[in-house]
Amino acid sequence: MGGMERTFEGLVGEAESAAVTGWDFSWLDGRATEQRPSWGYQRLLRQRLSTVQSALDIDTGGGEVLAGAGPFPPTMAATESWPPNLALATQRLHPLGVVVVGAANTPKLPFSDEAFDLVSSRHPANLCWPEIARVLTPGGAYFAQHVGPDSHLELIEQFQELPADAHTKGHPDVERAAAEEAGLKVVDLRQERIRVEFFDIGAVVYFLRKVIWAIPGFTVATYRNELLRLHRKIEAEGRFVASTSRVLIEATKF
């Protein structure tokens, strides 16, 4: 038991001290895996950026995905609300000609009406369809990959009861209705379930510190007993398997 406790403490301590800025998950290499959706979002985004004169990337994180989707149109902007990520995105994207704007964590976008031919986002945190419609030019498009419904439920259930909206939040039918209500026409909508595996409890701690919406307010101190129980499960079975879902959506403005 003592050995297990030391292993638990070591793994958790290492994960607690790791930096969680940006949207780079390389710390998890060899410790966790997540399937990628078949459609290849970054490649599709690159195609769309090559056909427009102005574009906006919402909730760009540290700019990792956008940086690899260039070259960019003459007007290219990105927003980010979390200060550590904003600094990373600025450092990464400014040399590429992208204007990075610090946006308050509100649905309001700090841009004028009909400012962009394309609005994109990978896993937006605070989506507001009327705002997207407002800043799009007529004939412009929103293209994004969203976190879908029933995401990481197997993991969340290890720590707490599932939220009431677990099965509906991000559901393609909900997204379509909201987009159409805002005056957009959905022209592509796909969903895939993907497998996620965690090979040690440190990977779980790191993931929950970084993906803060999975278990809001997560801290090791608060969930120590649940983490220890999950650590023993991983030790016994070699891994913890969960699943998540992704939604690809493209909508145009009339």
Summary of the structure (lengths in Angstrom):
residues: 254
radius of gyration: 19.4
end to end distance: 64.2
largest distance: 64.9
contacts: 792
relative contact order: 0.18
helix: 36%
strand: 26%
